Amino acid sequence: MNDQLPDFIRFGRAICGDLAQAERREWWLGNGLGAYAAGTIAGTLTRRYHGLLIAPVFPPLGRWLVFTKADATLLDGDREIPLFSNRWGGGVVSPEGHVHLESFHLHGRMPVWRYALGDRTVEQRIWLEPGANTVYIAWRLEIPPNLPLAKGGGEAGGIFVSPSGKRGVTGDLSLRVRLLVNARDHHVGMNPGGFAPQVEIVEQQLHVVCPDRFKLNFQAAGGQFQTEWDWIENFDLPLERERGLPERDAHLCIGHALLTLRPGVWVGVVASLREEASADLDAALQRFLDHEVALIEHARPSLQIPPNPSLPKGDGEAGGISPPDWIDQLVLAADSFLFARPVPALPDGESVIAGYPWFGDWGRDTMIALPGLTLATGRLDSARRILLTFARFVDQGMLPNVFPGAGETPDYNTVDAALWYFEAWRAYVEASDDQAALAKVFPVLAEMIDWHVKGTRYRIGMDLADGLLHAGGPGVQLTWMDAKVGDWVVTPRIGKPVEINALWYNALAIMADFAEQLGQPSASYRDLATQARQGFRRFIRPDAAGLFDVLDGPSGDDPTVRPNQIFAVSLPHSPLEPEVQQAVVRVCGQELLTSYGLRSLAPSHPDYRPYYLGGVWERDGGYHQGPVWAWLLGHYALAEYRIHGNAAAAQARLHPVRDHLLDAGLGTVSEILDGAPPHVPRGAPAQAWSVACVLEAWWRLERLKWQ
């Protein structure tokens, strides 16, 4: 079935039957509207964010947990065999349905479980309807290999012939599926009795109505419903406890689905916030898989080596050589972060969810991730819509840090989002040659430069003496190293941060190029870029150990070895001479590089934190003081290529990510990892810029390999 889809993320009994291993591996699904579904291989809940449907009850990103679990029990005569697991307060795990798991794998992004019960095997699948707040949970009894179908065997092959010639129906098994629902913001736990929905069966559908909030409609494909009302308390959430947050949850059982199992026939439960959701499981399954295949096929022209008659024929279109399986997996992962973001006068607006589960769309993350999520995957229309969506929120030369929700005011406390916006436009125009869009946005970009020259919010402005940007003040965090605990700004970086000025020089060079493309005056941008390049020499450390992290700070120049300097080499327009570029890459490689990204602080520094653990204070205090950031790996690879010109060697830096795709958030890339080996994944298990920067770097380096 759909062998074009990557299928390498799979585990047998050694992982599935080991609770610790099965719980640390999570599956994540998105639907393009901001909704998601998530859980563990074991089926246990370990986060408050785990559930089968977490949907934007208040669009675009007012996401609520509405459907938590569908716990299935196999009924075989007098026997009841649970095919689910639950973790309870006090450390008890009951039942332990995961011990029946023969295997688990991702088919594309779709999680697939196989339960082996003697001579019977039951397969389970979960998927979200693309573009709809609808989830499908389906089970199928496999056809026994020793019971071939008889001719004219009835519905879906339900009649079989045994080796002795005896005819019979093997579908005499059934499932009882307990349905657990909720009605809470996905960030907030809930006490039992926190909501009292109306529950009723109408025309064989089970309706759960939470007035003024939502109506959740259940359909049973291959069965019927029985209602119930029972608060299930004391679910234990170990990952919330690890984060220093409330570790208990409760969910409401509103009934059961009773499903008849027949060999080879999908049965299951459909839950939707839409009235018209289809209960045809086979058709819905095919739609999802077709959508997955279409994403990969659409990305092929971008990711394949450009057709060349002298190259050997591959399995892709036009003789191109197809990318490896893990790159296809990242293409699918990229789709999970793109979602509809309608804004006034732009009803088809789009944006980027920065990460699952707790992030929304952030200006900085969106612009950094845009090339990898859209251009590398051939989604130029999405790139343009995202760029134009954000153009409507430019104010005083700045982009919002956190994109506003419905009726909210944008927050502009970021110095780099606006500068990454220039790079995102450069990458888009390079890929699309969309001169019409460039001409439309050019006045906006020109005004953004003007604001940065004369000064804007948060003391962001150009120093006329050296052409560099300064930013910041007490109590605010403006760079991507933005951790803040109460009133404590952990890494304030007040002054002239190195990556901000690398981005500033890059933006000025881009604007000069844009102006020339459009026949506009470019001399002022060239002059500003020249001044910034000369001023950037101040970042060069006299000991040839790379660059200062911040100039002209409250305590002078900061020589701390951090990864921010890598952007002075990785960005398309570098302000550095080749020998200094080499020093930067050497220092980052020796002090910060790991298999999965760059450490945020050198281990030799007294503030270095090797492990990202503890409560909110401890974790936020160490967020940028040692953890490995996966999004930086792509930039390191591009910087390394710049100094030695070996695209294959630089691309090889990315290959360990394939191993990471089999851990933590399966098929996607984590936000951060411990600074110390073995670099355990931490933070958000699925992060947009982590996926995007690896994908973008692989894409660019692959093309360079064949030039």
KOLFI-716206 format. One line per field, with one value per residue (C-alpha): x, y, z. Coordinates in steps of 0.02 Angstrom, whole numbers, plus 50000, padded with zeros to 5 digits. Layout:
BEGIN
xx	[X	...]
yy	[Y	...]
zz	[Z	...]
//
This chain:
BEGIN
xx	[50000	50077	50255	50310	50295	50442	50421	50588	50528	50476	50502	50475	50439	50604	50546	50357	50356	50477	50369	50509	50563	50385	50336	50485	50438	50292	50192	50126	50000	49942	49798	49842	49718	49820	49743	49849	49844	49983	50026	50155	50192	50131	49965	49989	49967	50129	50090	49938	49953	49924	49757	49669	49599	49668	49580	49567	49399	49437	49531	49663	49758	49641	49673	49575	49585	49415	49448	49578	49577	49491	49537	49498	49468	49460	49311	49338	49200	49226	49399	49433	49603	49648	49737	49780	49884	49858	49975	49904	49964	50077	50168	50041	50020	49856	49810	49970	49904	50071	50140	50034	50118	50212	50266	50239	50286	50252	50182	50227	50163	50024	50053	50020	50010	50005	49941	49982	49861	49902	49855	49760	49831	49742	49808	49766	49790	49759	49753	49684	49584	49691	49607	49472	49458	49420	49513	49497	49543	49528	49558	49566	49577	49704	49650	49725	49848	49779	49599	49586	49435	49298	49227	49077	49128	49011	49041	49225	49274	49195	49173	49328	49372	49480	49610	49483	49356	49243	49162	49133	49140	49298	49238	49161	49272	49224	49299	49233	49307	49296	49284	49365	49333	49376	49350	49503	49639	49781	49899	49791	49751	49574	49488	49344	49175	49254	49128	48961	48924	48760	48782	48653	48637	48553	48529	48668	48788	48851	48847	48946	48889	48982	48874	48959	49116	49099	48998	49096	49014	49058	49018	49048	49103	49054	48963	48856	48867	48818	48818	48899	48951	49105	49248	49413	49535	49717	49801	49987	50086	50272	50334	50236	50310	50483	50444	50393	50210	50048	50060	49881	49735	49556	49445	49262	49204	49046	49017	49080	49084	49045	49128	49118	49285	49288	49449	49515	49382	49419	49306	49327	49277	49266	49266	49243	49197	49111	48936	48975	49127	49128	49125	49194	49358	49432	49401	49465	49621	49655	49631	49760	49886	49857	49888	50053	50108	50061	50171	50321	50286	50264	50433	50524	50567	50647	50739	50797	50957	50909	50888	51048	51066	51238	51175	51113	50926	50848	50676	50614	50537	50636	50782	50819	50893	50769	50819	50846	50702	50738	50727	50557	50508	50561	50456	50304	50356	50369	50185	50134	50195	50105	49929	49793	49806	49671	49695	49595	49605	49703	49580	49705	49843	49963	50085	50199	50171	50342	50330	50220	50144	50154	50207	50102	50166	50316	50388	50568	50536	50424	50553	50696	50593	50511	50645	50654	50468	50412	50551	50644	50477	50419	50279	50310	50129	50135	50297	50219	50062	50163	50272	50122	50028	50168	50188	50020	50089	50250	50251	50390	50503	50473	50385	50286	50377	50219	50084	49923	49770	49595	49568	49744	49879	50043	50196	50353	50487	50609	50757	50793	50623	50625	50802	50760	50613	50736	50825	50658	50613	50785	50766	50589	50636	50787	50676	50527	50589	50425	50464	50282	50278	50448	50390	50236	50334	50486	50415	50381	50559	50630	50532	50596	50775	50736	50664	50819	50933	50841	50790	50634	50566	50676	50823	50846	50941	51100	51254	51312	51491	51513	51355	51308	51140	51121	50971	50902	50884	50851	50709	50686	50750	50757	50868	50826	50914	50759	50736	50658	50608	50502	50601	50764	50822	50944	51042	51001	51136	51112	51222	51271	51242	51346	51206	51099	51235	51272	51087	51092	51234	51145	50984	51072	51157	50991	50906	51041	51014	50825	50837	50943	50823	50679	50774	50773	50920	51035	51182	51117	51099	51272	51346	51258	51317	51496	51491	51417	51548	51687	51608	51587	51776	51758	51684	51846	51934	52120	52163	52093	51965	51815	51702	51640	51460	51408	51495	51471	51370	51346	51507	51599	51630	51573	51695	51581	51590	51413	51345	51278	51437	51403	51278	51418	51477	51317	51211	51223	51310	51453	51541	51699	51857	51892	52024	51906	51766	51882	51918	51732	51693	51844	51792	51611	51665	51785	51681	51498	51468	51375	51293	51125	51165	51269	51277	51214	51366	51540	51565	51716	51606	51561	51376	51368	51223	51252	51074	50907	50813	50717	50569	50523	50657	50796	50748	50720	50878	50976	50882	51026	51165	51219	51076	51104	50992	50952	50910	51090	51155	51101	51186	51346	51344	51319	51458	51574	51541	51583	51759	51808	51690	51655	51466	51462	51565	51459	51300	51365	51352	51164	51155	51143	50973	50905	50943	50858	50698	50679	50681	50574	50454	50454	50486	50520	50659	50663	50686	50838	50944	51057	51227	51312	51315	51211	51116	50944	50804	50719	50600	50466	50475	50430	50506	50481	50652	50739	50655	50668	50851	50909	50797	50854	51038	51021	50928	51057	51206	51131	51121	51298	51363	51316	51369]
yy	[50000	50164	50100	50275	50323	50306	50155	50141	50198	50033	49937	49759	49682	49735	49916	49898	49782	49888	50022	50149	50132	50130	50285	50391	50373	50482	50500	50671	50716	50887	50930	51099	51194	51198	51040	50892	50716	50638	50491	50359	50190	50113	50206	50286	50471	50549	50733	50843	50871	50691	50654	50600	50770	50935	51062	51252	51274	51460	51482	51504	51431	51423	51236	51125	50943	50873	50686	50601	50413	50267	50118	49956	49787	49631	49521	49338	49236	49246	49322	49510	49565	49749	49826	49984	50041	50173	50249	50297	50399	50299	50219	50084	50039	49949	49872	49831	49809	49859	49686	49617	49731	49634	49791	49977	50080	50243	50226	50399	50493	50370	50269	50082	49955	49765	49664	49478	49372	49191	49149	49313	49482	49649	49805	49981	50145	50328	50475	50651	50710	50839	51009	50952	50933	50748	50598	50415	50267	50102	49918	49769	49583	49509	49368	49206	49138	48961	49014	49065	49156	49050	49109	49218	49235	49373	49548	49595	49413	49365	49179	49068	48887	48793	48665	48527	48610	48675	48843	48974	49156	49197	49370	49314	49434	49609	49765	49870	50044	50161	50344	50475	50659	50827	51013	51110	51218	51101	51196	51172	51016	50984	50926	50802	50885	51032	51018	50935	50908	50850	50671	50587	50461	50534	50426	50307	50451	50496	50684	50772	50952	51078	51235	51391	51289	51142	50993	50832	50703	50518	50385	50199	50115	49933	49947	50048	50156	50137	50293	50306	50443	50413	50527	50432	50514	50502	50485	50507	50620	50589	50713	50853	50802	50808	50986	51037	51054	50972	50787	50723	50730	50668	50629	50593	50427	50464	50291	50142	50091	49907	49850	49682	49621	49532	49478	49606	49736	49904	49951	50100	50266	50434	50592	50763	50942	50939	50875	50799	50691	50529	50361	50269	50211	50140	50300	50410	50303	50316	50505	50522	50411	50497	50663	50597	50532	50696	50793	50685	50689	50878	50895	50783	50917	51023	50885	50781	50822	50930	50814	50792	50673	50622	50564	50386	50364	50354	50310	50489	50596	50653	50543	50635	50539	50531	50584	50457	50394	50507	50662	50604	50584	50764	50822	50745	50817	50990	50983	50966	51143	51236	51293	51411	51585	51696	51882	52032	52050	51887	51744	51614	51673	51544	51533	51411	51326	51340	51173	51041	51040	51209	51335	51444	51542	51652	51781	51728	51541	51563	51659	51543	51390	51454	51402	51224	51198	51273	51303	51139	51049	51143	51237	51409	51462	51429	51527	51678	51671	51662	51809	51914	51866	51933	52088	52147	52149	52247	52395	52521	52410	52256	52088	52018	51899	51803	51812	51882	51775	51831	52005	52012	52144	52086	52085	52152	52105	52031	52107	51966	51918	52069	52030	51847	51914	51985	51818	51727	51846	51822	51633	51644	51759	51651	51497	51576	51730	51809	51988	52041	51991	52071	52235	52231	52207	52312	52473	52377	52311	52483	52557	52420	52468	52652	52612	52513	52654	52788	52679	52586	52497	52426	52536	52444	52554	52582	52656	52790	52767	52589	52547	52406	52375	52391	52328	52292	52360	52299	52175	52127	51982	52017	51886	51702	51667	51735	51638	51738	51677	51805	51966	51873	51885	51740	51796	51981	52009	52198	52290	52230	52041	51953	51861	52018	52110	51964	51969	52158	52151	52010	52111	52265	52163	52083	52252	52315	52163	52183	52366	52324	52187	52310	52454	52553	52652	52534	52644	52687	52503	52464	52605	52545	52368	52425	52522	52372	52256	52369	52388	52199	52181	52235	52063	51974	51916	51961	51784	51712	51613	51662	51811	51905	51861	52040	52207	52363	52278	52343	52250	52281	52152	51974	51837	51693	51550	51529	51469	51639	51676	51535	51645	51762	51617	51522	51666	51700	51868	51852	52006	51904	51865	51680	51659	51727	51616	51468	51521	51535	51362	51288	51358	51305	51133	51106	51181	51166	51036	50875	50745	50833	51019	51151	51177	51346	51370	51296	51161	51255	51401	51403	51429	51276	51157	50983	50923	51008	50950	51015	51128	51285	51391	51265	51225	51403	51456	51328	51341	51428	51379	51215	51120	51069	51160	51053	51198	51255	51094	51147	51315	51232	51118	51266	51362	51213	51200	51384	51361	51197	51182	50997	50983	50795	50809	50953	50858	50707	50814	50797	50607	50571	50655	50495	50404	50540	50516	50348	50427	50551	50630	50494	50554	50732	50830	50888	51067	51035	50895	50879	50957	50805	50636	50538	50700	50646	50739	50874	51019	51010	50841	50918	51087	51178	51258	51096	51004	51151	51196	51016	50999	51164	51125	50952	51026	51162	51047	50912	51035	51096	50917	50903	51074]
zz	[50000	49941	49934	49885	50069	50188	50300	50390	50562	50639	50800	50857	51024	51100	51096	51097	51247	51349	51428	51451	51269	51203	51302	51253	51069	51016	50856	50800	50667	50603	50488	50410	50519	50679	50752	50800	50873	50973	51084	51128	51051	51214	51204	51374	51406	51465	51425	51450	51262	51212	51131	50975	50929	50993	50883	50865	50950	50943	50777	50726	50873	51022	51031	51150	51192	51141	51115	51222	51201	51116	51226	51136	51218	51112	51156	51113	51190	51377	51358	51365	51302	51320	51172	51267	51415	51548	51675	51845	51993	52106	51960	51918	51734	51702	51588	51496	51321	51246	51290	51148	51022	50891	50800	50775	50623	50536	50361	50304	50455	50497	50657	50636	50777	50756	50904	50899	51002	50974	50795	50775	50727	50743	50658	50718	50626	50668	50550	50534	50385	50293	50306	50428	50617	50600	50670	50620	50730	50637	50674	50560	50595	50477	50363	50429	50300	50318	50282	50099	50034	49959	49794	49822	50001	50051	50114	50116	50105	50270	50225	50223	50186	50311	50253	50292	50176	50315	50275	50408	50460	50559	50608	50773	50872	50928	51004	51145	51128	51276	51222	51333	51298	51373	51348	51401	51332	51286	51400	51555	51655	51717	51873	51858	51838	51748	51608	51584	51400	51328	51266	51155	51015	50861	50705	50759	50791	50964	50993	51129	51142	51246	51230	51160	51129	51013	50956	50936	50824	50837	50708	50726	50565	50585	50750	50867	51024	51205	51314	51485	51604	51707	51756	51747	51867	51917	51747	51779	51663	51694	51564	51648	51815	51735	51680	51856	51808	51872	51836	51851	51731	51717	51568	51544	51474	51375	51306	51208	51027	51001	50839	50751	50685	50518	50432	50310	50350	50431	50577	50690	50762	50676	50783	50705	50740	50570	50540	50371	50411	50312	50402	50250	50326	50166	50071	50213	50232	50046	50049	50186	50099	49932	50019	50088	49918	49836	49957	49913	49727	49732	49818	49694	49565	49702	49793	49647	49559	49408	49258	49161	49013	49073	49243	49272	49273	49445	49506	49501	49368	49216	49264	49425	49571	49715	49891	50030	50136	50284	50175	50113	50296	50330	50182	50268	50436	50357	50309	50492	50530	50390	50430	50370	50445	50366	50394	50333	50144	50134	50166	50105	50222	50293	50436	50526	50693	50776	50864	50942	51064	51149	51017	50904	50755	50794	50675	50699	50686	50534	50434	50481	50438	50278	50151	50215	50242	50076	49950	49973	49960	49805	49893	49820	49837	50024	50038	49952	50058	50219	50168	50118	50275	50383	50275	50342	50519	50488	50606	50636	50533	50640	50628	50774	50889	50932	50798	50871	50903	50863	50937	51011	50987	50908	51019	50933	51060	50936	50846	50723	50652	50536	50478	50443	50340	50214	50200	50177	50035	49956	49959	49889	49745	49706	49695	49607	49514	49569	49522	49542	49725	49752	49676	49787	49947	49906	49983	50143	50147	50110	50254	50368	50328	50359	50531	50578	50523	50620	50766	50821	50975	51113	51069	50904	50784	50685	50767	50646	50705	50643	50544	50663	50746	50932	51029	51200	51373	51549	51568	51385	51282	51095	51014	50987	51152	51236	51399	51540	51712	51804	51791	51758	51577	51568	51415	51390	51258	51264	51141	50968	50954	50823	50730	50725	50634	50519	50475	50458	50332	50241	50234	50164	50029	49986	49973	49856	49745	49751	49704	49553	49498	49504	49424	49587	49660	49754	49803	49977	50021	49952	50056	50214	50181	50157	50319	50411	50339	50397	50567	50580	50592	50772	50810	50762	50919	50925	50981	50817	50918	50815	50852	51003	51045	51088	51068	51172	51306	51484	51531	51370	51234	51272	51215	51266	51141	51076	50908	50856	50760	50636	50543	50492	50383	50339	50274	50086	50112	50236	50305	50341	50245	50211	50346	50479	50415	50440	50619	50657	50589	50678	50847	50826	50769	50913	51053	51004	50868	50908	50797	50806	50814	50902	51089	51145	51257	51261	51395	51461	51518	51705	51663	51551	51590	51517	51549	51519	51673	51823	51852	51757	51838	51811	51633	51574	51662	51563	51398	51308	51424	51347	51263	51083	50960	50809	50693	50698	50619	50446	50464	50522	50369	50252	50339	50327	50140	50120	50189	50105	49956	49982	49972	50002	50161	50225	50185	50282	50440	50422	50408	50597	50593	50513	50676	50775	50675	50763	50935	51033	50907	50775	50599	50652	50739	50919	50976	51085	51157	51307	51282	51355	51265	51223	51187	51248	51156	51260	51236	51103	51015	50846	50800	50635	50617	50668	50525	50405	50426	50403	50251	50176	50202	50125	49976	49944	49968	49857	49713	49746	49740	49557	49494]
//
